[in-house]
Amino acid sequence: MSDLQIKGRGTALNPANRFELIEIETDRDWLENGEVLSPQTVYYEDNTRTILSENDSPDIGFKYSINPYRGCEHGCIYCYARPSHEYFGWSSGLDFETKILVKRDAPRLLAEAFRRRAWQPQVIAFSGNTDCYQPIERKLEITRRCLEVFRHFRNPLGLITKNALILRDLDLLQELARRNLVSVAISITTLDNQLCHKMEPRTSVPQKRLETIAQLARAGVPVGVNVAPIIPGLTDREMPAILAAAAEHGAQRAGFILVRLPYANKELFVDWLKTHYPERTEKVLSAIRDVRNGGLNDPRFGTRFSGEGKRAEAIARLFQVCCQKYGLNRCFTHLSTEHFRREENRQGDLFAE
C-alpha cells in the first residue's frame, strides 16, 4: 500500500513503464518540503499530423474517434486509457494525470479530414479515450472549436464525458441537435460524493452530472447515461439508483461497462483499494475475478466490456430490468449524415491557409 496520498490526484504511484528497461523510483528520504505531495500539471504540445483515430475492433460501434488530449487530469483510478501514456515513455500512474499532451491543431486537422474527397460522412466518437472536457479545456477551448467544425461540415458525432463543462457549449450542441447530428452520454460511476472524490478526484460531482443531463434534455439535445465502469463489489449495487436518477433527469438511453484493468492499472487499482477501502479490498478483487475469467482483466473481444459468468449475467439482467422500469432505451437516436457538406473552396472563414 502506498504511504503517500496526494490531494486531488487518483494515485501517488508511478509504476514501471512496460516498454522501458530503466525504472525511476523516488528516494523519499531526500524529499524536501513535501514536493512530491503536490505535483503540478504540465502541458505539452502534441504536434500530431492527423486527428482521427481509426478503430477496427469488432466490439466497438464506431470506426473513427477524436481525442484533443492525451492523458487526463480527471485522475480516475480505474481509467483504461492510463497504459496508453506508456507509449510516450511515461507512467500509467501519476504521469497520466499530470503530463497532458495538448492537440491545439485538432480543429484545423479535423477540417482538413472532412474536406478530403475520400472522407465518407459517418458518426465520430468524441472522445473515445480521454475526456474532451477535462479541466484545461475551460481555458484552451479545443473541444469547442472542434464542435464548430462539426457544425460547419454537418458531420454527426457522439460525445461522452463526465464533466459539467459540456454545458458551456450548449449553444453549439443545440444547433447540431436540430439537424440530428449529435448525441451525448454522461458517465456516472457512483452517486456517493465521498467515493467519487476518492475515485474520480477532478471530475464533476454526481449531482452536477445529473443536472447536466437535465439541462441537455431540456435544450433538446439527445442525452443518455453511461453507468461506467461498474466495479463489482464496490459500485454495482448503485446501478438501479443511477439509472433511476438519470431517467428522472431526462436521460433517454443507458449503457454500462464493467471495469477493465489492463497492464499497470491492476497495480494502481489494488493500491487504491488498500489505501481507501482496506476492509473491502479482497471482496472487490474477488468480485472482479468472478467476471473476468479468474483475473483482474480480460482483453478478449466480446467479453471485455460485459464480462462473463453468473455475476456478470446478473448485472446484465438487472440493467435490463431497470431500463425497462425507468423507460430507458425505448428508442434510439439515429444520427444523420444527409446534411454533410463538403467544401470545394478554401475556407477562410474557418482557418487561414
C-alpha positions in Angstrom: 0.0 0.0 0.0 1.3 3.5 -0.9 2.3 5.6 2.1 1.6 8.8 0.1 -1.8 10.3 -0.8 -1.8 13.4 -3.0 -4.8 15.7 -2.7 -6.8 15.9 -5.9 -5.0 13.0 -7.6 -6.2 9.5 -8.2 -2.8 7.9 -7.3 0.6 8.8 -5.9 2.2 5.9 -7.7 4.2 5.8 -11.0 4.6 2.1 -11.8 7.2 0.9 -14.2 6.7 1.5 -17.9 6.4 -1.9 -19.7 8.4 -0.6 -22.7 11.3 0.9 -20.7 14.3 -1.0 -19.3 15.1 1.6 -16.7 12.7 2.3 -13.8 13.0 5.5 -11.8 11.9 5.4 -8.1 11.8 8.4 -5.8 14.0 8.2 -2.7 11.7 9.7 -0.2 14.5 10.3 2.3 15.7 13.1 0.0 12.4 14.9 -0.4 12.2 18.4 0.7 9.1 20.4 1.8 6.7 17.7 0.6 7.5 18.5 -3.0 6.1 15.2 -4.4 2.9 15.7 -2.4 1.6 18.5 -4.7 2.8 17.9 -8.3 1.6 20.5 -10.8 0.0 19.5 -14.1 2.3 20.1 -17.1 1.0 20.5 -20.6 3.0 19.5 -23.7 2.3 20.4 -27.3 1.2 17.4 -29.4 2.1 18.1 -33.0 0.2 15.2 -34.4 -0.4 15.3 -38.2 -3.8 13.6 -38.1 -6.6 13.9 -35.6 -9.0 11.0 -36.4 -8.1 7.6 -34.8 -9.3 4.6 -36.8 -10.7 1.6 -34.9 -11.2 -1.9 -36.2 -12.3 -3.6 -33.0 -15.3 -5.9 -33.7 -17.0 -5.0 -30.4 -16.9 -1.2 -30.8 -19.7 0.5 -32.7 -17.7 3.3 -34.4 -14.8 3.4 -36.8 -13.3 6.9 -36.0 -12.8 8.8 -32.8 -11.2 12.1 -31.9 -9.3 12.9 -28.7 -8.0 16.5 -28.3 -5.9 15.5 -25.2 -3.7 12.6 -24.2 -3.6 11.9 -20.6 -6.4 13.1 -18.3 -6.3 15.4 -15.3 -9.6 13.9 -14.0 -7.4 11.2 -12.4 -10.0 8.4 -12.4 -8.1 5.5 -10.8 -9.8 2.8 -13.0 -9.3 4.5 -16.4 -8.5 2.0 -19.1 -6.6 4.7 -21.0 -3.8 5.0 -18.5 -1.5 2.4 -20.1 -1.6 4.5 -23.4 0.7 7.0 -21.7 3.5 4.4 -21.6 3.9 4.9 -25.4 5.4 8.3 -24.6 7.9 7.0 -22.1 5.8 8.0 -19.1 3.9 6.0 -16.5 0.3 4.9 -16.3 0.1 6.4 -12.8 0.7 9.9 -11.7 2.3 10.8 -15.0 -1.1 10.1 -16.8 -2.8 12.7 -14.6 -0.1 15.4 -14.6 1.6 15.2 -18.0 -1.1 16.1 -20.6 -0.5 16.3 -24.3 -2.5 19.0 -26.0 -3.5 18.9 -29.6 -4.0 22.6 -30.4 -4.3 21.9 -34.1 -7.1 19.5 -33.7 -9.8 21.8 -35.2 -7.7 22.5 -38.3 -6.8 18.9 -38.8 -10.4 17.9 -38.4 -11.5 20.3 -41.1 -8.8 19.0 -43.4 -10.1 15.5 -42.9 -13.7 16.5 -43.7 -12.5 18.3 -46.9 -10.9 15.2 -48.4 -12.8 13.6 -51.1 -12.1 10.2 -49.6 -14.0 11.1 -46.4 -17.3 9.3 -46.1 -19.6 11.1 -43.6 -20.2 9.0 -40.5 -20.6 9.3 -36.7 -17.4 10.1 -34.9 -16.9 9.3 -31.3 -15.7 12.3 -29.3 -13.8 11.2 -27.1 -13.0 7.6 -27.3 -10.1 7.6 -24.9 -9.6 10.6 -22.6 -12.2 13.1 -21.6 -12.5 16.0 -24.0 -13.9 18.2 -21.2 -11.1 17.8 -18.7 -10.2 20.9 -16.7 -7.7 22.5 -19.2 -10.5 22.6 -21.8 -12.0 25.5 -20.0 -9.0 27.6 -21.0 -8.0 26.1 -24.3 -11.4 25.5 -25.9 -10.1 22.9 -28.3 -13.2 20.8 -28.0 -15.4 23.8 -28.6 -13.6 24.7 -31.7 -13.8 21.1 -32.9 -17.6 21.3 -32.4 -17.7 24.4 -34.6 -16.0 22.3 -37.3 -18.6 19.6 -36.9 -21.3 22.2 -37.2 -19.8 23.8 -40.2 -19.4 20.5 -42.1 -22.5 19.0 -40.6 -20.9 15.7 -39.7 -22.5 13.7 -36.9 -20.8 12.9 -33.6 -21.4 11.1 -30.3 -20.0 12.9 -27.2 -19.1 11.2 -23.9 -17.9 13.0 -20.8 -18.2 13.1 -17.0 -17.7 16.9 -16.7 -20.4 19.5 -16.5 -18.2 21.8 -18.6 -20.0 20.4 -21.6 -22.8 22.9 -20.8 -20.6 25.7 -21.8 -21.1 24.5 -25.4 -24.8 24.1 -25.1 -25.4 26.6 -28.0 -23.4 24.5 -30.4 -24.9 21.3 -29.2 -28.4 22.7 -29.8 -27.6 23.7 -33.3 -26.2 20.2 -34.0 -29.2 18.5 -32.4 -31.6 20.5 -34.7 -30.1 18.6 -37.7 -29.9 15.3 -35.8 -26.1 15.5 -35.7 -25.2 14.9 -32.0 -25.9 12.6 -29.1 -24.4 12.9 -25.6 -23.7 10.3 -22.9 -22.8 11.4 -19.4 -20.8 8.8 -17.4 -21.9 8.3 -13.8 -20.0 5.7 -11.8 -21.4 6.4 -8.3 -23.9 8.7 -6.6 -21.7 8.8 -3.4 -19.8 12.0 -3.3 -17.1 10.7 -1.0 -16.4 7.7 -3.2 -16.4 9.9 -6.3 -13.9 12.3 -4.6 -11.5 9.4 -3.9 -12.1 7.5 -7.2 -12.5 10.4 -9.7 -10.9 13.3 -7.9 -11.2 16.1 -10.6 -14.5 15.2 -12.2 -17.8 16.9 -11.7 -19.7 15.6 -8.6 -22.6 13.1 -9.3 -25.3 15.7 -8.7 -23.7 18.1 -11.2 -23.7 15.3 -13.8 -27.4 14.6 -13.2 -28.1 18.4 -13.6 -26.1 18.3 -16.8 -28.3 15.5 -18.1 -31.4 17.6 -17.2 -30.1 20.8 -18.9 -29.1 18.9 -22.1 -32.5 17.2 -22.2 -34.4 20.5 -21.7 -32.4 22.0 -24.5 -33.4 19.2 -26.9 -30.0 17.5 -27.1 -30.4 13.7 -27.1 -28.7 12.5 -23.9 -28.2 9.3 -22.1 -26.3 7.9 -19.1 -23.3 5.6 -19.2 -23.0 3.6 -15.9 -19.4 3.0 -16.3 -17.4 1.4 -15.2 -19.4 -0.8 -12.9 -17.0 -2.1 -10.2 -18.3 -5.4 -8.8 -18.3 -5.4 -5.0 -18.0 -1.7 -4.9 -20.4 0.2 -7.2 -22.6 -2.5 -8.8 -25.3 -2.1 -6.1 -25.7 1.6 -7.2 -26.7 0.8 -10.7 -30.5 0.9 -10.1 -30.3 4.2 -8.3 -28.1 5.7 -11.0 -30.5 4.6 -13.8 -33.5 5.9 -11.8 -31.9 9.3 -11.2 -30.7 9.6 -14.8 -34.2 8.8 -16.1 -35.8 11.3 -13.7 -33.4 14.0 -15.0 -34.3 13.3 -18.7 -31.9 10.6 -19.9 -33.4 8.7 -22.8 -31.0 5.8 -23.0 -28.4 4.0 -21.0 -25.4 1.7 -21.3 -23.0 0.0 -18.9 -19.4 -1.3 -19.0 -17.7 -3.5 -16.4 -14.3 -2.2 -15.1 -11.2 -3.2 -17.1 -7.8 -3.2 -15.5 -5.2 -3.6 -18.3 -1.4 -3.7 -17.6 -0.3 -1.3 -14.8 -3.9 -0.5 -13.9 -4.0 -3.6 -11.8 -1.3 -2.4 -9.5 -2.8 1.1 -9.3 -6.3 -0.1 -8.6 -5.2 -2.6 -6.0 -3.1 0.0 -4.2 -6.0 2.4 -4.3 -8.3 -0.1 -2.7 -5.8 -0.9 0.0 -5.4 2.8 0.7 -9.1 3.8 0.8 -11.0 0.6 1.5 -8.7 -1.9 3.1 -11.5 -3.8 4.7 -13.2 -4.3 1.3 -10.2 -5.0 -0.9 -10.4 -8.8 -1.1 -14.1 -8.7 -1.6 -13.9 -6.3 -4.5 -10.9 -8.1 -6.1 -12.7 -11.4 -5.8 -15.8 -10.0 -7.4 -13.8 -8.6 -10.3 -12.2 -12.0 -10.8 -15.7 -13.5 -10.9 -16.5 -11.6 -14.1 -13.0 -11.6 -15.6 -12.3 -15.3 -16.0 -10.3 -15.5 -12.8 -8.1 -12.5 -13.4 -8.4 -8.7 -13.0 -8.6 -8.1 -16.7 -9.8 -10.0 -19.7 -9.0 -8.3 -23.1 -10.9 -10.7 -25.3 -13.3 -9.1 -27.8 -16.9 -9.8 -27.0 -16.4 -10.1 -23.2 -14.1 -7.2 -22.3 -16.9 -4.8 -21.8 -19.6 -7.0 -20.3 -17.6 -9.7 -18.5 -18.8 -13.3 -18.2 -20.0 -15.7 -15.6 -23.0 -15.7 -13.3 -22.2 -12.4 -11.6 -21.8 -10.7 -15.0 -25.1 -12.2 -16.2 -26.9 -11.0 -13.0 -25.6 -7.5 -13.6 -26.7 -7.5 -17.2 -30.2 -8.8 -16.2 -30.6 -6.2 -13.5 -29.6 -3.5 -16.0 -32.2 -4.6 -18.5 -34.9 -4.8 -15.8 -34.1 -1.3 -14.6 -34.0 0.2 -18.1 -37.5 -1.3 -18.7 -38.7 0.0 -15.3 -37.5 3.5 -15.8 -38.3 3.9 -19.5 -34.8 3.9 -20.8 -33.7 2.6 -24.3 -37.2 2.6 -25.6 -36.0 4.4 -28.7 -32.6 5.2 -30.1 -31.2 8.3 -31.8 -30.0 7.5 -35.3 -27.8 10.4 -36.3 -27.9 11.7 -39.8 -25.3 12.0 -42.5 -27.6 13.5 -45.1 -26.7 17.1 -44.1 -23.0 16.7 -44.6 -21.5 19.3 -46.9 -18.0 19.0 -48.4 -16.3 22.3 -49.5 -14.5 22.6 -52.7 -13.0 26.0 -52.0 -10.6 27.2 -49.3 -12.4 28.2 -46.2 -11.0 31.4 -44.8 -14.0 31.7 -42.5 -12.7 28.7 -40.5 -8.9 28.7 -40.8 -6.2 30.7 -42.6 -4.5 28.5 -45.1 
